[in-house]
Amino acid sequence: MSDTVALNVNVFLRNIVQMGGSMLFMLTLCWRLSLVPFIVVPIILVASKIFGVYYDFLAEKTQEAVAHSNDVAEEVLSTMRTVRSFACEEIEGDRFYDKLTDTLNITKKKAFAYVGYLWVSELFQTVINVAVLWYGGHLVLSGKLNKDLLVAFLLYQMQLADNIRQLGEVWTGLMQSVGAARKVCEYIDRKPDLNMTGHYIPEKVTGKIEFRNVCFSYPTRKQNPILRNLSFTVEPGEVVALVGPSGSGKSSCIALLEHFYEPSDGQILIDGVPIEQYEHHFIHNTISLVGQEPVLFARSVEENVSYGVETCTKADVIEASKLANAHSFIENTRDQYDTNVGEKGSQMSGGQKQRIAIARSLVRKPAILLLDEATSALDTESEHLVQEAIYKNLKGRSVILIAHRLSTVEKANKIILINKGVVEQMGTHEELLKQEGMYKTLVQRQMIGNAGDSPAVLDAARPKRSSATAPYIHRGGPGSGALSISPPHSMAQSLLATSFTQSTTSMQSK
Ligand SMILES: Nc1ncnc2c1ncn2[C@@H]1O[C@H](COP(=O)(O)OP(=O)(O)OP(=O)(O)O)[C@@H](O)[C@H]1O
């Protein structure tokens, strides 16, 4: 756009001046003969205007078509393993080809429109030349014009035609740029729907979180309520677990706390202040999130862990990595903290990615930590170590966690069971086990799955909290590292037991 404007404005101004000069000289040579081109030139300008509007429209369509084909290419390249694992290379190739064909069709239309425009303007210029020669000859024969002046007039006339042709090209270039830039300008001028005008920066955040009668639906599905009058409180320093069936709205609560969306009704407060009143950078340094599928950047481990924290030292990075149980595997890589994790962390395993993401959150020393299935890809031992570290080192900080493993959830100070967007049960693991409700059913389901489908196991296990919480692995004491696998657990049973939500869903469907 900048290149086209810089070049075209130069050519445009030069031709306008030359055109003005030619017309002035033509008028002084013979005003009667000047009327001929002066009548036809406005017709050419009108034709240029009509063509310009159409060309602008086609240029915008071309941009859209190119964007669609790029979308397909980008999506397929970034999900290449999925595409290959379903043997869909040809299908995706055809999809890309179709999008490229759309682009080609629009480009063809553009080419035909340009040819049509050139044809019309050349035709009019020929008409002017013929008309000037005919009328000029008539004026010479009738003695109203000197034949030398007719030749001079014709030379200016040729200059004028050349200027009109160049102006047509400039107009085409400008319309092409305007069409292409319109979308970019739309995005630049777009005002976010979210209210990001908050300026509140307190000296200290204690970490009290309050959901007050929150109603929410996603902007793309406004008619589909996700959270309905949802209320709960997390006191400073509390660890609260959100549990419930898949799709019940747990991650949506986290998204609202991160201020990615705003509730349609109700309020979310941090230390009694509505979240939208906090300054954007401040709130995101105060609340740290480890999501379901953490995204790493194609940089070194150290740069990923210290991401966004300007004052972060290497010692801070190592400390956070130790807390996240990531230090030992990082040390074992060839370049250690300088190891490049690859695009979106593709050169790391799922569990390694999660641990680096946890370290990235911990390095900020947040007042509120949100863990949305943040340890789901870790083996039970690693998860246990990471959790121990989090519980030990985040004392005084509030933690909201979503987890599918019962062993993760039961240590929480408070468990909130969300079902279909409302809080159905709330309390500690022991309190909820005493109530008849979905939570107890879920626990029974998991434990039965782990103990040879015997309902009696639940009762037997209840007083022994440690065996209930880590049904298939017993530890020999904190830090001892000694593990023993309980008989008579089968591998299939253990696998079944690892998914809290899966069990929930299957229970619900019954
Ligand atoms: N960006 C989005 N746009 C529209 N609807 C969405 C979006 N994200 C989630 N949803 C819908 O909102 C509902 C709640 O989703 P949410 O992710 O909060 O559930 P969840 O309880 O965390 O589930 P899970 O345990 O499976 O992660 C689901 O029905 C889902 O389809």
PDBQT file of the ligand as one rigid body, heavy atoms in Angstrom, charges set to zero:
ROOT
HETATM    1  N1  LIG A 601     -15.254 -20.391  22.695  1.00  0.00    +0.000 N 
HETATM    2  C1  LIG A 601     -16.457 -20.973  22.823  1.00  0.00    +0.000 A 
HETATM    3  N2  LIG A 601     -17.495 -20.562  22.059  1.00  0.00    +0.000 NA
HETATM    4  C2  LIG A 601     -18.709 -21.130  22.199  1.00  0.00    +0.000 A 
HETATM    5  N3  LIG A 601     -19.001 -22.113  23.087  1.00  0.00    +0.000 NA
HETATM    6  C3  LIG A 601     -18.005 -22.568  23.858  1.00  0.00    +0.000 A 
HETATM    7  C4  LIG A 601     -16.683 -22.032  23.774  1.00  0.00    +0.000 A 
HETATM    8  N4  LIG A 601     -15.904 -22.678  24.671  1.00  0.00    +0.000 NA
HETATM    9  C5  LIG A 601     -16.697 -23.570  25.285  1.00  0.00    +0.000 A 
HETATM   10  N5  LIG A 601     -17.959 -23.511  24.810  1.00  0.00    +0.000 N 
HETATM   11  C6  LIG A 601     -19.109 -24.302  25.267  1.00  0.00    +0.000 C 
HETATM   12  O1  LIG A 601     -19.346 -23.973  26.628  1.00  0.00    +0.000 OA
HETATM   13  C7  LIG A 601     -19.715 -25.124  27.364  1.00  0.00    +0.000 C 
HETATM   14  C8  LIG A 601     -18.874 -25.222  28.627  1.00  0.00    +0.000 C 
HETATM   15  O2  LIG A 601     -17.526 -25.433  28.228  1.00  0.00    +0.000 OA
HETATM   16  P1  LIG A 601     -16.345 -25.510  29.291  1.00  0.00    +0.000 P 
HETATM   17  O3  LIG A 601     -15.070 -25.621  28.528  1.00  0.00    +0.000 OA
HETATM   18  O4  LIG A 601     -16.465 -24.396  30.258  1.00  0.00    +0.000 OA
HETATM   19  O5  LIG A 601     -16.690 -26.889  30.019  1.00  0.00    +0.000 OA
HETATM   20  P2  LIG A 601     -15.830 -27.708  31.068  1.00  0.00    +0.000 P 
HETATM   21  O6  LIG A 601     -16.719 -27.983  32.226  1.00  0.00    +0.000 OA
HETATM   22  O7  LIG A 601     -14.551 -27.033  31.365  1.00  0.00    +0.000 OA
HETATM   23  O8  LIG A 601     -15.577 -29.043  30.236  1.00  0.00    +0.000 OA
HETATM   24  P3  LIG A 601     -14.283 -30.009  30.225  1.00  0.00    +0.000 P 
HETATM   25  O9  LIG A 601     -14.195 -30.643  31.577  1.00  0.00    +0.000 OA
HETATM   26  O10 LIG A 601     -14.613 -31.003  29.172  1.00  0.00    +0.000 OA
HETATM   27  O11 LIG A 601     -13.084 -29.176  29.886  1.00  0.00    +0.000 OA
HETATM   28  C9  LIG A 601     -19.594 -26.318  26.434  1.00  0.00    +0.000 C 
HETATM   29  O12 LIG A 601     -20.883 -26.699  26.036  1.00  0.00    +0.000 OA
HETATM   30  C10 LIG A 601     -18.811 -25.784  25.235  1.00  0.00    +0.000 C 
HETATM   31  O13 LIG A 601     -19.271 -26.352  24.048  1.00  0.00    +0.000 OA
ENDROOT
TORSDOF 0
